[in-house]
Amino acid sequence: MAAVTVAVSAFLACSSDDVSPLGTELVGDLLGSTPGTVFVDTVDVVSDTVLAFGTAIVNRTTLELGRSDGYQRTMILQPDFSTAGDDTGRTVQSADLRIIEKSADGAMRARFYKLRDAYKEGDTLSTLDTLSAIVDPNTSSAERTLTSASARHALPPSLVQGWIKGDSVSTAIAIVYTDEVNDLLATYGSRINVDDVTIKVTFDDGGDEVTYRIKANATFVRPTTTTSNLIVSDGFVRRMYFRIDLSQLSDSAATHSVHARFHVVPGTVRGDNRTVILYIPASGDVTSPEFRSGAQVVSTTVNESEEIVDFTLTNSLLGVLSEVLPDNGFVVRFAFENSAIRAAEFYGSAATDTLRPRVFITSSTPAEFDR
C-alpha cells in the first residue's frame, strides 16, 4: 500500500519550477533544493456495480398507485384491530376499505391482495408475497375500478370477521395496479391524515358503524425496465458501489488532490431533491448490515443538465492509504432514502473509453535537497 507523505513534503513538492533561490541565496545554500515534479494520474474505477435493497416509501402524507416514468407503484396497508374490544363477539355484516383520492389521471384498475405477512413501516420488502386476492363480495370479482366518485371498496365480511376476532392473522393489504395498457398514476391519503384511509365495519346487531385505523402503510415501488448502466435510485433503493485500484499509486508520491468522475447518462435524471452522498462503508461485505452505513465523504447534487459528476476523495483516500479509514471501497446513495422516486444513471467501467468512470490523482515526487 502506498505510504502517505506528510503535509510538509506535500507543500514543498508542489511545483516543477527551477531551483528555489530561498535555499541558495537567503540561507547560504543550507536548504537548497529542487522541487518535485507534479503530475496527474488517471486510475480506473474497478468492481463497479449496483446493489438493490428491499424498501418502500414511507412517512408521506400520500400513497401512490399506478405506473408512470418507468416505475410501478403499489399501496401497502396494515389494518389495526387492536381496538376491537367487545366487537370480537359481534358478527360482521359488511366491511369497506375507505381510501380518499387526492389526484388521479383517470379511473384506476386494481386488485386487492392479502399479503402473507403483517407489515411494519421500515420492514424489508423485496417482493410482494401475496397470499390470495381479496374478491369484491358485491361483484364476486377480484378486478376493481377505483374512481373519485366512490371512496369505499367492499371487503368480504368473513375476512374482516376473522381479523377482528383473531381467528386469522391480520396481514397487510396490497392494492396492485392491473391496467396493462395505460400508464396512469393516482395518489391517495395516507394514515398520517388519520381519516383518509380506514376500514369501516357494520355489525348485524344494528349498532353504529365502527371505524378501524390503518397503523402502517407504504408505497411499494418497482422499476418496469432494467438498465446495464450504473444507477442510484430511491423509491426502489439502489446504490452504486465502486473501488479504486490502489496498486496503481506510487509509494513515494505526495498526493495533493483526488476526484472520481462519472458521466451521466442523458435523460435518466428524475425526481426532486437529487442530493447524493458518497461514503466508505463500515464493512466490505455487501451482504452485511454494516455495509449500509459508514464514514460520509462528500455530498453533491445531480442536475438534469450536467454531463459529469465529480466526487472529491482527497482526504478519504489519504485516510485509506494511512489505514485511518478502511479500504472497503465507496458507495453512492441518495440522501433521505425511502422518501420519493428519484434516479440517476451513470456509465460504468464497461462503457467506451471516453465515458467510463475514472479517478484523477494529482501528486508530486518528493523534493530533492542539496544538503
C-alpha positions in Angstrom: 0.0 0.0 0.0 1.3 3.4 -0.9 2.7 5.5 2.0 1.2 8.9 2.8 3.8 11.7 2.6 3.5 14.2 5.4 2.0 17.7 4.8 5.4 19.4 4.8 6.5 17.2 1.9 3.3 17.8 0.0 3.8 21.6 0.4 7.5 21.5 -0.8 6.6 19.2 -3.7 4.0 21.4 -5.3 6.0 22.9 -8.2 8.3 21.9 -11.0 10.0 25.4 -11.3 13.7 25.9 -11.2 15.8 25.6 -8.1 14.4 27.9 -5.4 16.5 31.0 -4.5 15.2 30.6 -1.0 17.7 27.8 -0.4 20.6 29.1 -2.5 20.9 32.8 -1.5 18.9 33.6 1.6 20.2 30.9 3.8 23.7 30.3 2.4 22.6 27.3 0.4 21.9 25.3 3.6 18.4 24.4 2.3 19.0 24.5 -1.4 16.5 22.1 -3.1 14.9 21.0 -6.4 11.1 20.8 -6.0 9.5 17.5 -7.1 7.6 17.1 -10.3 3.8 17.5 -10.2 1.8 15.1 -12.3 -1.8 13.8 -12.8 -2.5 10.1 -12.8 -5.7 8.6 -14.2 -6.7 5.5 -12.3 -9.5 3.1 -13.3 -12.6 2.5 -11.2 -12.9 -1.2 -10.6 -15.6 -3.6 -9.3 -18.3 -1.1 -10.0 -21.8 -2.5 -9.5 -25.3 -1.7 -8.4 -26.9 -3.1 -5.2 -30.7 -3.1 -4.6 -32.3 -3.0 -1.2 -35.9 -4.2 -0.4 -37.5 -1.0 0.9 -40.6 1.2 0.3 -41.6 4.8 0.5 -42.9 5.6 4.0 -43.9 8.6 6.2 -45.6 10.5 3.4 -49.0 12.2 3.5 -50.0 10.4 0.3 -49.7 6.9 -1.1 -49.3 6.3 -4.9 -50.9 3.7 -7.2 -50.3 3.1 -10.9 -47.5 3.2 -13.4 -45.5 6.2 -14.6 -42.0 7.2 -15.7 -40.8 3.7 -15.7 -41.9 2.8 -12.2 -44.9 0.8 -10.9 -46.5 1.8 -7.6 -48.4 -0.4 -5.2 -50.1 0.6 -2.0 -49.4 -1.4 1.2 -51.9 -1.0 4.1 -51.8 -2.7 7.5 -55.1 -2.6 9.4 -55.2 -2.2 13.1 -57.9 -4.2 15.0 -56.3 -3.9 18.4 -59.2 -1.6 19.5 -61.8 -4.2 18.7 -62.7 -4.9 22.3 -66.3 -6.2 22.6 -66.5 -6.2 18.8 -64.8 -9.6 18.9 -68.1 -11.1 19.9 -70.2 -9.4 17.2 -70.9 -10.6 13.7 -69.7 -8.5 10.8 -72.5 -7.6 8.3 -70.4 -5.5 5.9 -67.0 -4.0 5.7 -65.4 -1.4 3.4 -61.9 -0.1 2.8 -62.2 3.6 2.6 -59.5 5.5 0.8 -59.6 9.2 -0.2 -58.3 10.0 -3.6 -56.2 13.2 -3.8 -55.4 13.2 -7.5 -55.7 10.7 -10.5 -55.0 10.6 -14.2 -58.3 8.6 -14.6 -60.1 5.5 -13.4 -57.7 3.1 -11.8 -58.0 -0.6 -12.4 -56.7 -2.6 -9.5 -56.8 -5.8 -7.4 -56.7 -6.1 -3.6 -54.4 -8.8 -2.3 -53.9 -10.3 1.2 -50.2 -10.4 1.9 -48.7 -13.4 3.6 -47.3 -11.3 6.5 -48.2 -8.2 8.5 -46.3 -5.0 7.7 -44.5 -2.6 9.9 -43.1 0.6 8.4 -39.4 0.1 7.8 -39.8 -3.6 7.1 -37.7 -5.0 4.2 -40.0 -5.6 1.2 -38.1 -7.4 -1.5 -41.2 -8.8 -3.3 -44.9 -8.7 -2.9 -45.6 -12.0 -1.2 -49.3 -12.3 -2.0 -51.4 -15.0 -0.2 -54.6 -14.5 -2.2 -56.8 -12.0 -4.0 -59.5 -10.2 -2.0 -62.7 -10.6 -4.0 -65.3 -7.9 -4.1 -68.3 -9.5 -2.4 -70.7 -7.4 -4.4 -69.4 -8.4 -7.8 -67.7 -11.7 -7.0 -64.7 -10.4 -8.9 -61.1 -9.6 -8.0 -61.0 -6.8 -10.5 -61.9 -3.4 -9.2 -62.1 0.1 -10.6 -61.1 3.0 -8.3 -62.6 6.4 -9.2 -63.1 9.7 -7.5 -66.8 9.0 -7.3 -66.5 6.4 -4.6 -64.1 6.1 -1.7 -65.4 2.9 -0.4 -64.5 -0.6 -1.6 -66.2 -3.7 -0.2 -64.3 -6.4 1.6 -65.6 -9.9 2.4 -67.3 -9.8 5.8 -65.9 -13.3 6.7 -62.3 -12.0 6.1 -62.8 -9.0 8.3 -64.6 -11.1 10.9 -61.6 -13.3 11.2 -59.3 -10.4 11.6 -61.5 -8.8 14.3 -62.0 -12.0 16.3 -58.4 -13.0 15.9 -59.2 -16.3 14.2 -56.8 -15.3 11.4 -53.7 -13.1 11.4 -54.5 -9.5 10.2 -51.9 -9.4 7.4 -51.3 -6.4 5.2 -53.4 -5.5 2.1 -51.7 -4.7 -1.2 -53.6 -2.6 -3.8 -52.0 -3.5 -7.1 -52.5 -1.6 -10.4 -53.6 -4.0 -13.1 -54.0 -1.9 -16.3 -51.6 -3.4 -18.8 -52.3 -0.8 -21.4 -52.4 2.7 -19.8 -49.8 4.4 -17.7 -51.9 6.2 -15.1 -51.0 7.5 -11.7 -53.2 8.3 -8.7 -52.5 9.5 -5.1 -54.5 8.7 -2.0 -54.3 10.0 1.5 -52.1 8.0 3.9 -52.5 7.1 7.6 -50.8 10.4 8.5 -54.2 12.0 7.7 -56.0 9.7 10.0 -59.4 9.8 8.3 -58.0 9.4 4.7 -57.6 5.6 4.9 -59.7 3.4 7.2 -61.8 0.2 7.4 -65.5 0.8 8.1 -67.4 -2.1 9.6 -71.1 -2.6 10.4 -72.4 -5.4 12.5 -75.7 -7.3 12.3 -76.9 -6.1 15.7 -77.8 -2.7 14.3 -75.2 -0.7 16.1 -73.3 2.2 14.7 -70.6 1.8 12.1 -67.2 1.2 13.6 -64.0 2.7 12.2 -60.7 0.8 12.3 -57.5 2.6 11.6 -54.5 1.7 9.3 -51.5 1.6 11.6 -48.8 1.3 8.9 -48.7 2.0 5.1 -46.2 2.5 2.3 -45.8 2.8 -1.4 -44.1 -0.2 -2.8 -42.1 0.8 -5.9 -40.5 -1.4 -8.6 -39.0 -0.3 -12.0 -40.7 -1.6 -15.1 -37.4 -1.7 -17.1 -33.8 -2.8 -16.5 -30.6 -1.0 -17.3 -27.0 -2.0 -17.8 -25.7 1.3 -16.5 -24.8 2.2 -13.0 -27.8 3.7 -11.3 -28.6 5.4 -8.0 -32.3 5.4 -7.2 -34.8 5.9 -4.4 -38.3 4.6 -4.0 -36.8 1.4 -5.3 -33.5 1.9 -3.5 -30.3 1.2 -5.5 -26.8 2.2 -4.5 -23.7 2.4 -6.7 -20.6 0.7 -5.4 -17.0 1.0 -6.7 -13.4 0.5 -5.7 -10.1 2.2 -6.7 -7.1 0.1 -7.7 -4.6 1.5 -5.1 -1.8 -0.6 -6.5 -1.6 1.9 -9.4 -0.4 4.6 -6.9 3.3 5.5 -6.4 4.7 4.6 -3.0 6.8 7.8 -2.9 4.4 10.4 -4.4 2.8 13.1 -2.2 -1.0 13.2 -3.0 -2.5 16.6 -3.4 -6.0 16.1 -4.7 -8.2 13.2 -5.8 -11.6 13.2 -7.5 -13.7 10.5 -9.1 -15.6 11.4 -12.3 -18.8 9.7 -13.5 -20.5 10.6 -16.8 -24.3 11.0 -16.5 -26.4 9.0 -19.0 -28.6 11.7 -20.8 -32.3 11.7 -19.9 -32.0 9.5 -16.9 -32.1 12.0 -14.1 -35.6 12.2 -12.5 -37.3 13.3 -9.3 -36.7 16.2 -6.8 -34.1 16.7 -4.1 -31.3 14.9 -6.1 -28.6 15.2 -3.4 -26.4 12.1 -3.4 -24.0 11.1 -0.6 -20.7 9.2 -1.1 -19.5 7.2 1.9 -17.0 4.5 2.8 -19.0 1.5 4.1 -18.2 0.2 7.5 -17.9 -3.3 6.0 -16.6 -4.6 2.7 -19.2 -7.4 2.8 -22.1 -6.1 0.7 -24.5 -8.6 2.5 -23.6 -7.2 5.9 -26.0 -4.6 7.6 -22.9 -2.6 8.3 -22.4 -2.1 4.6 -25.4 0.3 4.5 -23.6 2.9 6.7 -20.1 4.3 7.2 -17.9 7.4 7.0 -19.5 10.1 4.9 -17.0 11.5 2.4 -18.9 14.1 0.4 -22.3 15.1 -0.9 -23.3 16.7 -4.2 -26.4 17.3 -6.3 -27.0 15.6 -9.7 -28.7 18.1 -12.1 -30.5 17.2 -15.2 -28.3 19.4 -17.3 -25.0 18.0 -16.1 -22.9 15.7 -18.2 -20.5 14.7 -15.4 -20.5 14.4 -11.6 -17.2 14.7 -9.7 -16.8 13.4 -6.1 -13.8 14.8 -4.2 -11.9 12.0 -2.5 -8.7 13.6 -1.4 -9.0 13.3 2.4 -10.8 10.0 2.3 -8.2 8.4 0.1 -5.4 9.7 2.2 -7.2 8.2 5.2 -7.4 4.8 3.4 -3.7 4.9 2.4 -2.8 5.7 6.0 -5.2 3.0 7.3 -7.1 5.5 9.3 -10.2 4.6 7.2 -11.0 1.0 6.0 -10.3 0.1 2.4 -13.9 -1.0 1.7 -14.5 0.9 -1.5 -17.0 3.7 -2.0 -20.8 3.8 -2.1 -23.1 6.4 -3.6 -26.7 6.8 -2.4 -29.5 9.4 -2.3 -29.9 11.5 0.8 -33.1 10.8 2.7 -33.8 7.4 1.2 -37.3 5.9 1.2 -38.9 9.2 0.6 -39.6 9.6 -3.1 -39.0 8.2 -6.6 -35.6 9.6 -7.7 -33.0 8.2 -10.1 -29.8 9.0 -11.9 -27.8 6.7 -14.2 -24.1 6.8 -14.9 -21.9 5.0 -17.4 -19.9 2.1 -15.9 -16.5 0.6 -16.5 -17.8 -1.4 -19.4 -18.6 1.8 -21.3 -16.4 3.3 -24.1 -13.1 4.8 -23.1 -14.4 8.4 -23.1 -17.4 7.7 -20.9 -16.2 5.1 -18.3 -15.6 6.4 -14.7 -12.1 7.4 -13.8 -10.2 8.7 -10.7 -7.9 11.6 -11.2 -5.0 11.9 -8.8 -2.7 15.0 -8.6 0.5 14.2 -6.8 4.2 15.0 -6.9 7.6 13.4 -6.3 9.5 14.4 -3.2 11.7 17.4 -3.3 15.5 16.8 -3.7 17.6 18.7 -1.1 21.2 19.8 -1.8 22.3 19.0 1.8 
